[in-house]
Amino acid sequence: MAKTAIKEIIHAKGIDIEIYTTDFENEYISLTDIAKYKSDDPTAVIQNWMRNRDVIEFLGLWESLHNPHFKPLEFEGFRNQAGANAFTMSPKKWIDATQAIGIVSRSGRYGGTFAHSDIAFEFASWISPEFKLYIIKDYKRLKTEENSRLSLNWNLNREISKLNYRIHTDAIKANLIPPELTPEQIGFTYANEADMLNVALFGKTAKQWRSENSNKKGNIRDYATLDQLLVLANIESYNAILIEQGKSPSERLVVLHDLAVKQLRTMENLNLSTLPQSGIKEIN
C-alpha cells in the first residue's frame, strides 16, 4: 500500500543524499546516492556490496529482528552461496526472494535503492569509513535542526497530526479503495486525498508548492504554522467522518475549506503562548 513519503536531504563531501520516511519513525537513506561517492555506476557498486557473505548475514539478521514476514529458508540459500565467484545479488533479487523490508527499490525519476538507516550506515562503512563520518555528521546536523524547529507546541501537534493521519488513511482504505484496485491506483487515491487537504488548508497542492519553493527542503506541511497544524489535525479527522458518510471529494473539499477558514480566523484571536503548559512534556 502506498504511503505519503516525507523527504529530507543530507550533504556529505559535495554529494546530496536523500532520506525519506513514511511512518515518521523509520528513515530510509538512498544507497544509490551514497554509492555515487565511489562510482558513476551506483547500481554495480550496490550489487558488488551485496555479494559479500558478511553483508548477506547482516541483512538476514536485521530482517530477522524487524520483519515477521522474512523468509529464512531463502536467506539460508543465499548465505550458503555468498562469497562464491559465481554468486550475484541485487536489491530486487533479495527483496523478491526473502520479502525483505530493510532495502527498498523505488522506480521513477526520483527512484533508486534505499535502505533503513541501520543498513545504510553499514553500506557507507564499506564505501569509505571517512565518507560515513561525513554522512553521520550531516545526519546529526539534520536531526539537530529538526529538534530546534520542532518547538513544544509544534512537536505536540505534529504528533496529533500523525494520529489523525492513521485515522484518515484507515477511513480511505475502508471506504474509497475497493479491493479490485491495483497498488498504483491505491497510491494515486492517497495522493489525491492528501492534496485535497493541502488545497483546503493551504490553497495549493504539494506540487504547486514545490514549484514555487524549489529552493526549500521538505514539503508544504513542514513549513506549516502552529495554527495550521492544529487545523490540519482537525480537518483530517473530519474528512474521515465525511468519507464514511459517503460524501464525494468535491463536497468534502468545500466543507473542509470552509472549516479551515473558520478555524484559522478564530485562532487569529487566540494567543497560544498564554495557554497553561504545566504537565505537558515534549514528545521525542
C-alpha positions as CSV (number, residue, x, y, z in Angstrom):
1,M,0.0,0.0,0.0
2,A,1.4,3.4,-1.0
3,K,2.0,5.9,1.8
4,T,2.9,9.6,1.7
5,A,6.7,9.9,2.0
6,I,8.3,12.8,3.9
7,K,11.6,13.6,2.3
8,E,14.8,15.3,3.5
9,I,18.3,15.8,2.1
10,I,21.7,15.5,3.8
11,H,25.0,16.6,2.3
12,A,28.4,14.8,2.5
13,K,31.5,15.8,0.7
14,G,29.5,17.5,-2.1
15,I,27.0,14.7,-2.6
16,D,23.3,15.1,-1.8
17,I,21.8,12.0,-0.2
18,E,18.0,11.6,0.0
19,I,16.3,10.4,3.1
20,Y,12.6,9.5,3.4
21,T,10.1,8.2,5.9
22,T,6.5,7.0,5.6
23,D,5.8,6.5,9.3
24,F,7.7,9.3,11.0
25,E,10.0,6.7,12.8
26,N,12.0,4.6,10.4
27,E,14.2,6.5,8.0
28,Y,15.4,5.1,4.7
29,I,18.6,6.5,3.1
30,S,19.5,6.4,-0.5
31,L,22.2,3.7,-1.2
32,T,22.2,5.0,-4.8
33,D,23.3,8.4,-3.6
34,I,25.9,7.0,-1.2
35,A,27.3,4.8,-4.0
36,K,27.9,7.8,-6.2
37,Y,30.9,8.7,-4.0
38,K,32.6,5.5,-5.2
39,S,31.5,5.2,-8.9
40,D,29.4,6.7,-11.6
41,D,27.7,3.3,-11.8
42,P,26.0,3.1,-8.3
43,T,23.9,0.0,-9.3
44,A,27.1,-2.0,-9.8
45,V,28.5,-0.8,-6.5
46,I,25.4,-1.9,-4.6
47,Q,25.4,-5.3,-6.3
48,N,29.1,-5.8,-5.5
49,W,28.5,-5.0,-1.9
50,M,25.6,-7.4,-1.7
51,R,27.8,-10.3,-3.0
52,N,29.7,-10.4,0.3
53,R,28.8,-13.2,2.8
54,D,29.2,-10.8,5.8
55,V,26.7,-8.4,4.2
56,I,24.2,-11.2,3.5
57,E,24.4,-12.3,7.1
58,F,24.0,-8.8,8.4
59,L,20.9,-8.2,6.1
60,G,19.4,-11.5,7.2
61,L,19.9,-10.7,10.9
62,W,18.4,-7.3,10.5
63,E,15.3,-8.7,8.8
64,S,15.0,-11.5,11.4
65,L,14.9,-8.8,14.1
66,H,12.5,-6.4,12.3
67,N,10.4,-8.3,9.7
68,P,8.0,-11.1,10.8
69,H,7.4,-12.0,7.1
70,F,11.1,-12.5,6.3
71,K,11.7,-15.9,4.6
72,P,14.6,-17.7,6.5
73,L,14.9,-20.6,4.1
74,E,15.6,-18.4,1.1
75,F,18.0,-16.4,3.2
76,E,19.9,-19.6,4.1
77,G,20.2,-20.4,0.5
78,F,21.8,-17.0,-0.3
79,R,24.1,-17.2,2.7
80,N,25.4,-20.6,1.6
81,Q,26.2,-19.2,-1.9
82,A,27.5,-15.8,-0.8
83,G,31.2,-15.1,-1.5
84,A,31.5,-17.6,-4.4
85,N,32.8,-16.2,-7.7
86,A,29.5,-17.1,-9.5
87,F,27.3,-15.6,-6.8
88,T,25.4,-12.5,-7.8
89,M,22.9,-10.4,-5.8
90,S,20.8,-7.3,-6.4
91,P,18.3,-5.4,-4.3
92,K,15.4,-6.7,-6.4
93,K,16.5,-10.3,-6.2
94,W,16.9,-10.0,-2.4
95,I,13.6,-8.3,-1.9
96,D,11.6,-10.7,-4.1
97,A,13.1,-13.9,-2.7
98,T,13.0,-13.0,1.0
99,Q,10.3,-10.4,1.3
100,A,12.8,-8.1,2.8
101,I,11.8,-4.6,4.1
102,G,15.2,-3.2,5.1
103,I,16.1,-2.5,1.5
104,V,13.6,-0.8,-0.9
105,S,13.8,-0.3,-4.7
106,R,11.9,2.7,-5.9
107,S,11.2,3.4,-9.6
108,G,10.6,6.7,-11.4
109,R,12.5,9.9,-11.9
110,Y,13.5,10.1,-8.2
111,G,13.8,6.4,-7.7
112,G,16.8,4.2,-6.7
113,T,17.8,1.8,-3.9
114,F,17.1,2.9,-0.4
115,A,17.8,1.1,2.9
116,H,16.9,1.6,6.5
117,S,19.4,3.8,8.3
118,D,20.8,0.8,10.2
119,I,21.7,-0.8,6.9
120,A,22.7,2.4,5.0
121,F,25.4,3.2,7.6
122,E,26.8,-0.3,7.1
123,F,26.9,0.3,3.4
124,A,28.6,3.7,3.9
125,S,31.3,2.0,6.0
126,W,32.0,-0.4,3.2
127,I,32.2,2.5,0.7
128,S,34.5,4.6,2.9
129,P,34.8,5.0,6.7
130,E,35.8,8.6,6.1
131,F,32.7,9.2,3.9
132,K,30.5,7.5,6.5
133,L,31.7,10.0,9.1
134,Y,30.7,12.9,6.8
135,I,27.3,11.3,6.4
136,I,26.8,10.9,10.1
137,K,27.9,14.4,10.8
138,D,25.3,16.0,8.4
139,Y,22.7,13.5,9.6
140,K,23.2,14.7,13.1
141,R,23.0,18.3,11.9
142,L,19.7,17.5,10.3
143,K,18.3,15.9,13.5
144,T,19.5,18.9,15.5
145,E,17.8,21.3,13.1
146,E,14.6,19.3,13.3
147,N,14.7,19.4,17.1
148,S,15.2,23.1,17.2
149,R,12.5,23.7,14.6
150,L,10.0,21.5,16.4
151,S,9.1,23.5,19.5
152,L,7.0,22.0,22.2
153,N,3.7,23.2,20.6
154,W,4.8,22.3,17.0
155,N,6.0,18.9,18.1
156,L,2.9,18.1,20.1
157,N,0.6,19.0,17.3
158,R,2.8,17.1,14.8
159,E,2.1,14.0,16.9
160,I,-1.6,14.9,16.8
161,S,-1.4,15.1,13.0
162,K,0.3,11.7,12.9
163,L,-2.5,10.1,14.9
164,N,-5.1,11.7,12.7
165,Y,-3.2,10.6,9.6
166,R,-3.7,6.9,10.7
167,I,-7.4,7.5,11.3
168,H,-7.6,9.3,7.9
169,T,-5.8,6.6,5.9
170,D,-7.9,3.8,7.6
171,A,-11.0,5.6,6.5
172,I,-9.7,5.9,2.9
173,K,-8.9,2.2,2.9
174,A,-12.3,1.2,4.2
175,N,-14.4,3.5,2.1
176,L,-12.6,4.7,-1.0
177,I,-10.4,1.9,-2.1
178,P,-12.3,-1.2,-3.5
179,P,-10.5,-4.5,-3.3
180,E,-10.1,-4.7,-7.1
181,L,-7.9,-1.5,-7.3
182,T,-4.2,-2.0,-8.2
183,P,-1.5,-0.9,-5.9
184,E,-0.7,2.0,-8.3
185,Q,-4.4,3.1,-8.1
186,I,-4.3,2.9,-4.3
187,G,-1.3,5.2,-4.2
188,F,-3.0,7.6,-6.5
189,T,-6.1,7.8,-4.3
190,Y,-3.9,8.5,-1.2
191,A,-2.1,11.3,-3.1
192,N,-5.4,12.9,-4.1
193,E,-6.7,12.8,-0.5
194,A,-3.5,14.3,0.8
195,D,-3.6,17.1,-1.8
196,M,-7.3,17.7,-1.2
197,L,-6.4,18.6,2.4
198,N,-3.5,20.7,1.2
199,V,-5.9,22.7,-1.1
200,A,-8.5,23.0,1.7
201,L,-5.9,24.4,4.1
202,F,-3.1,26.0,2.1
203,G,-4.9,26.8,-1.2
204,K,-2.5,24.8,-3.3
205,T,-1.3,21.2,-4.0
206,A,2.1,19.9,-2.8
207,K,3.3,20.0,-6.4
208,Q,2.3,23.7,-6.8
209,W,4.1,24.5,-3.5
210,R,7.3,22.7,-4.6
211,S,7.2,24.6,-7.9
212,E,7.0,27.9,-6.1
213,N,9.6,26.9,-3.4
214,S,12.2,24.9,-5.3
215,N,15.0,26.2,-3.1
216,K,13.4,24.8,0.1
217,K,13.8,21.4,1.6
218,G,10.9,19.3,2.7
219,N,7.3,19.8,1.8
220,I,4.4,22.2,2.3
221,R,3.5,20.8,5.7
222,D,7.0,21.1,7.1
223,Y,6.6,24.9,6.9
224,A,3.1,25.0,8.4
225,T,2.5,27.3,11.4
226,L,1.2,26.0,14.7
227,D,-2.3,27.2,13.9
228,Q,-2.2,25.4,10.5
229,L,-1.1,22.2,12.1
230,L,-3.9,22.4,14.6
231,V,-6.4,22.9,11.8
232,L,-4.8,20.2,9.7
233,A,-5.3,17.7,12.6
234,N,-9.0,18.7,12.8
235,I,-9.8,18.6,9.1
236,E,-8.0,15.2,8.8
237,S,-10.3,13.8,11.4
238,Y,-13.4,15.4,10.0
239,N,-12.5,14.2,6.5
240,A,-12.5,10.6,7.8
241,I,-16.1,11.2,9.0
242,L,-17.2,12.7,5.7
243,I,-15.6,9.7,3.8
244,E,-17.6,7.3,6.0
245,Q,-20.8,9.3,5.3
246,G,-20.2,8.8,1.5
247,K,-19.6,12.4,0.6
248,S,-18.0,13.0,-2.7
249,P,-14.5,14.5,-3.0
250,S,-15.9,17.8,-4.3
251,E,-18.4,18.0,-1.5
252,R,-15.7,17.3,1.1
253,L,-13.3,19.9,-0.3
254,V,-15.9,22.6,0.0
255,V,-16.8,21.6,3.6
256,L,-13.2,21.2,4.7
257,H,-12.1,24.5,3.2
258,D,-14.9,26.3,5.0
259,L,-14.0,24.6,8.2
260,A,-10.3,25.5,7.8
261,V,-11.1,29.2,7.1
262,K,-13.4,29.4,10.1
263,Q,-10.9,27.8,12.5
264,L,-8.0,29.9,11.3
265,R,-10.0,33.1,11.7
266,T,-10.9,32.0,15.2
267,M,-7.3,31.3,16.1
268,E,-6.2,34.8,15.0
269,N,-7.9,36.0,18.2
270,L,-6.1,33.5,20.4
271,N,-2.7,33.8,22.0
272,L,-1.5,30.3,22.4
273,S,1.5,31.4,24.4
274,T,-0.9,32.2,27.3
275,L,-2.2,28.6,27.4
276,P,-1.2,26.6,30.5
277,Q,1.9,24.4,29.8
278,S,2.3,22.5,33.1
279,G,2.1,18.8,32.8
280,I,3.0,18.8,29.0
281,K,6.2,17.1,28.1
282,E,8.0,17.3,24.8
283,I,7.4,14.3,22.5
284,N,10.5,12.8,21.1
